[in-house]
Amino acid sequence: MENENLNILDEVNKGATMGMDAIHYVSDKVGDETFKKVLDVEYNKYKEIHNRVCRLYDNYSDKEPHETNTMNKMMTWSGIQMKTMSDQSNSKISELLMQGTNMGIIEGRRLLNQHHDIEPDVEQILNDFVVMQEDSVETLKKYL
């Protein structure tokens, strides 16, 4: 059971750090100040989830939560660079962020549906993360 809780916390943390990385990678491409502020808010939501995971992780392990590895970070960065080379519009950036966010929602919902015996605090952060991502998609849709 403890391992299952740690695995879920690790997955949430990976998703949160990937969200922060993606927003960081696109932020210099955004010229619209309103959209930049929206992305800053979204970044801070991911950061808050990351911080919550780190605090909760201490209850289950003396190690640090897993984050995305360097290869995944490089692949995310290069994918964003290539896909925004000719189109840096709010619409394109919103689309890219939504694609990643949707993958996180799918994985989060799968974890919620498959793991019924996890600790309530772990389930809560997982659910909060999925709901936060669902809200992010709704926010980003406005910029398509």
PEMONOR-V853249 format. One record per residue. N is the residue number from 1. SS is DSSP state (h for helix, s for strand, l for the rest). Layout:
N & SS
N & SS
This chain:
1 & l
2 & h
3 & h
4 & h
5 & h
6 & h
7 & h
8 & h
9 & h
10 & h
11 & h
12 & h
13 & h
14 & h
15 & h
16 & h
17 & h
18 & h
19 & h
20 & h
21 & h
22 & h
23 & h
24 & h
25 & h
26 & h
27 & h
28 & l
29 & l
30 & l
31 & l
32 & l
33 & h
34 & h
35 & h
36 & h
37 & h
38 & h
39 & h
40 & h
41 & h
42 & h
43 & h
44 & h
45 & h
46 & h
47 & h
48 & h
49 & h
50 & h
51 & h
52 & h
53 & h
54 & h
55 & h
56 & h
57 & h
58 & l
59 & l
60 & l
61 & l
62 & l
63 & l
64 & l
65 & l
66 & l
67 & l
68 & l
69 & l
70 & h
71 & h
72 & h
73 & h
74 & h
75 & h
76 & h
77 & h
78 & h
79 & h
80 & h
81 & h
82 & h
83 & h
84 & l
85 & l
86 & l
87 & l
88 & l
89 & l
90 & h
91 & h
92 & h
93 & h
94 & h
95 & h
96 & h
97 & h
98 & h
99 & h
100 & h
101 & h
102 & h
103 & h
104 & h
105 & h
106 & h
107 & h
108 & h
109 & h
110 & h
111 & h
112 & h
113 & h
114 & h
115 & l
116 & l
117 & l
118 & l
119 & l
120 & h
121 & h
122 & h
123 & h
124 & h
125 & h
126 & h
127 & h
128 & h
129 & h
130 & h
131 & h
132 & h
133 & h
134 & h
135 & h
136 & h
137 & h
138 & h
139 & h
140 & h
141 & h
142 & l
143 & l
144 & l
